[in-house]
Amino acid sequence: MKPSLVIVFLLISFSNFSQVFDEGFLQKLAKKGADHVYNANLDSAFYYADSLKTYIPDHPAVPLMKAVALIWSHIPTISDEVFSVIERQLDSVVFLAEQKAPKLKDSEMMFFAMSAHGLLAEYYADKDYTIKAVREAGRAYLLLKRGFDLTEEYPEFLFTTGLYNYFREMYPKKYPIYKPLLWFFRSGDRELGLEQLEKATEITFLTKVEAHIYLSYIYLRYEYKPERAQEYLSRLCLLYPNNYYAKAKYLESLANPEDFNIASIEMINDLIDHENNYYKLAGHVFLGYYEEAINGNHLKAEIAYRKGLTFGGQIPGHGEFFKGFGYLGLGRVLMAREDSEEAEAVLKQALNYPETEAIKMEARELLSQI
């Protein structure tokens, strides 16, 4: 599951409370809670969610914050058991929003319901529950499109509108299975979407962090411009040092011979020491690359690559980039010691994880040399 845009809706909605609470007390609680969510501090995030519940017991903000806190504490390998809890919280968000505004004409309740539907769609898409994903996306879309024409009046809408414009065009190109199911969604605009997201990182207040997260993801996974992702991810790592997702993606953005010399070995070790096999996979393959590309120690590189891929084997469907990157690195090491037979098998494995065109191209080039 990818980073959620839900925190932005949470914060935007709390901006409306300023009319009632002159001191902005609830906004401050929400902001503190959001900071702990991004820093993957589950207990602290729940503390602030429960604090909000004291003042607004029937407000959808409370289950929404708890749902997002659970997501960020388990991202990206969210089990069905964990998601069943998240799903109940998100269902509560929609129920409470509709209780307060039955037709969701109120912009605040609209944002909360849209956030819940969007998160459900994101999870169902990751699980390949295509019909469920499209159903929830459709519900979110009906609410999202109300903000299309509000970017001048409310700059925070640059983020949501930019996301829509970009992914409406690019997502079905990368995942063609969804293309025939999206015919009723209005067309997007890739260039405009990028422009709006870039602008959101500069002039917005509430959506700034999410704009950084999604732009870095776009430049890594869709545009294949890791150098552009580096600037956004490095800022996130400084702001949220306990956000291992940002650490893994930042190291990915550096994963080339020209840039990896500035990679932090401490950051690599942090990933290795994490209890989640996704981060262990990432940490070990980056250690392998560090030993191969920076230290020139092929023996240590081989050991690290193999260990990382062992962890990767325990999380099917997750960490596909890191698996492909690990097999590619292991293939290079095996070729260097002239073990052509295993190198060929390993490089063919790398082609099974086509998260980026660069991995496929290098694997094919190396295979042509065997």
Summary of the structure (lengths in Angstrom):
residues: 370
radius of gyration: 21.5
end to end distance: 37.0
largest distance: 72.0
contacts: 1276
relative contact order: 0.07
helix: 75%
strand: 0%
